[in-house]
Amino acid sequence: MSTQTELAGKQEPGLKKKQGLSDRFVYKDDDAIDKAFDWRQFRRLFSYMRPYAKQLLPLIILMMILGTITKLTVPYLTSLAIDKAIVKEGSLKLLYLITASVILLYLIQWAASAYRIKFTNIIGQKVIYDLRSDLFRHIQKLSFNFYDKRPAGSVLVRVTNDVNSLQDLFTNGVVNLMIDCVQLVGIVIILLMVNWKLGLAVMITVPIMFFISTKLRQTIRIAWQVVRTKNSRINSHLNESIQGIRVTQAYTQEQENMNYFDVMNKDSKKSWDKASAMNQMFGPLIEITGGIGSFILFWLGAYLIQSGEITIGLLVAFSNYVGNFWDPINRLGQMYNQLLVAMASSERIFEFIDEQPSVTDKPGAKPIPTINGNIQFDHVVFEYEKGRAALKGINLQVQAGQSVALVGHTGSGKSTIINLVSRFYDITQGRITIDGVDIRDVTLQSLRSQIGIVLQDTFIFSGTIRDNIRFGRLDATDEEVEAAAKAVDAHDFITQMPGGYETEVEERGSALSMGQRQLLSFARALLANPRILILDEATASIDTETELKIQEALKVLLQGRSSFIVAHRLSTIRHADHIVVLDHGEIKEEGNHDQLMKHQGIYSGLIEAQFRFL
Ligand SMILES: Nc1ncnc2c1ncn2[C@@H]1O[C@H](COP(=O)(O)OP(=O)(O)OP(=O)(O)O)[C@@H](O)[C@H]1O
């Protein structure tokens, strides 16, 4: 059974009962724990090491050889001390000399290991830095349709967990693998050279040890991964519960949430107990196998000493070599597991890096000059998914400086139109031009830098009010920031706050009212001074006074620039120069408020419905 199915099969019965809950907190594709070894991918992963390996690898290899030679010489010197210095010659001088040499060898071994770790850490950290930067740079360029299909958490996991899981491989894994291989080969040669019978006898236990080490570790690793998955569900639930605490309390769902949490919590504990029990089995099993090896060694060794084939010193040296032999075998098993995890992580990372942004600059694209603001949709058809048109042949003409209100039922295509102006998606058919230039022929940077977007969910970052307004143009002076705030009538409420412009606002501006947040985002947009403004108006109802304030601010904001407003408030719609009524991806009515009211069509129906609702 693959690890993935194993995990999927371990869904908790309590959770299953609650429809959809078991799926609620996990990103399916992030469940993959390991992948078969893929040589091509392995090479690609290690190409990240190439720029640094040239300078540092020779040094690392030198330290590795030095460390291995010194390590393998010590047992030989021990046998010399027993056989020659003690048994044969009884020479204290020789014993001192050998002891001094062993100490010196240990010192060299320690220094070689310290430098080797230092150099490998340098390579490891540089590789991880490059990989993380590549990934981050790339995901920033990916188009909207990529994010449409992916939950933000899944992207986050790539940049954090998956990159971190490679860290160990690059810093220790690879070099340890080389050292272990060199050491193993060295020990096998020495054992067979010293006494092939004893050597072969000891090696009988090797396959058993290797099997235990690899298989058991794999089972333990999966068990811990199950623990991690369960814990990440707990964390996601915790996160959702905190974020949605107001809704939970408003609907008195605290107990229900507690029940969910309890099932998850119990389940996490159960999986932890299981993983921990397996972990505890590992040490004794390895020790028992090692013990069997030692038994064979001493049993056969005693026989060979009696028959005069080997000396006591040689048997002691042999036992030392065998002691050094289990460590690399054990680590190779560990390394194998680490490699499989790294394969899964690197596959997910490369899947992202290979994803091409669907909206890019065309070869030879030129920057668009300062935008005047004449925007034209010419028979625009757009499909998010093939065969399902969200816009069906839109023809629309916006004059420079005009404000256009987009109205229509939910799902009629309003947000789609505003996404297309900034070229967040490429249209399926037709053409969108700005000042007569097809927006696909100009650079994205030059286009988007002249378009300002104010979204419904105004994003307030943690920081001061001043920082939040300045986000519109980072090089704006304090005076410019305040002028923008004054222009949209936000200055008064800001100065009434305890720290004025320096008041720290919590993340997402939770201490600010909806209207205040909106005014701040207007000030931010005004400071950016875009040539085209796109505004997704907030739907929440606010008091009449704030509404008036927002309308006044909006007038300032819209002055001298073309704008598209997804309008929900009657006051905004009424003031727009042009109103476009959308229905199922088509423009059904166009004109100003009075013309459309007279027409007695969809628009007048929508407005009347709004009044009825009020
Ligand atoms: N990312 C997407 N992937 C697939 N289909 C989408 C996507 N975004 C919107 N759609 C579909 O396109 C159509 C138009 O959606 P759009 O968001 O433009 O509507 P809207 O008029 O802005 O609605 P609302 O007023 O509810 O925001 C809808 O049928 C919607 O389901």
The ligand as an ORCA input file, in Angstrom:
! r2SCAN-3c Opt
* xyz 0 1
  N     -11.580     31.839    -10.983
  C     -12.648     31.362    -11.596
  N     -12.631     30.150    -12.150
  C     -13.713     29.670    -12.793
  N     -14.861     30.343    -12.934
  C     -14.936     31.546    -12.384
  C     -13.841     32.129    -11.682
  N     -14.206     33.358    -11.253
  C     -15.472     33.533    -11.657
  N     -15.915     32.459    -12.336
  C     -17.245     32.310    -12.953
  O     -17.407     33.348    -13.908
  C     -18.703     33.911    -13.839
  C     -18.603     35.424    -13.600
  O     -18.047     35.615    -12.328
  P     -17.698     37.050    -11.726
  O     -16.860     36.848    -10.527
  O     -17.164     37.923    -12.806
  O     -19.149     37.542    -11.299
  P     -19.567     38.882    -10.546
  O     -20.594     39.548    -11.385
  O     -18.372     39.689    -10.198
  O     -20.255     38.285     -9.241
  P     -20.304     38.911     -7.738
  O     -21.183     40.123     -7.775
  O     -20.945     37.795     -6.953
  O     -18.918     39.201     -7.309
  C     -19.423     33.164    -12.739
  O     -20.231     32.194    -13.342
  C     -18.349     32.499    -11.931
  O     -18.788     31.275    -11.429
*
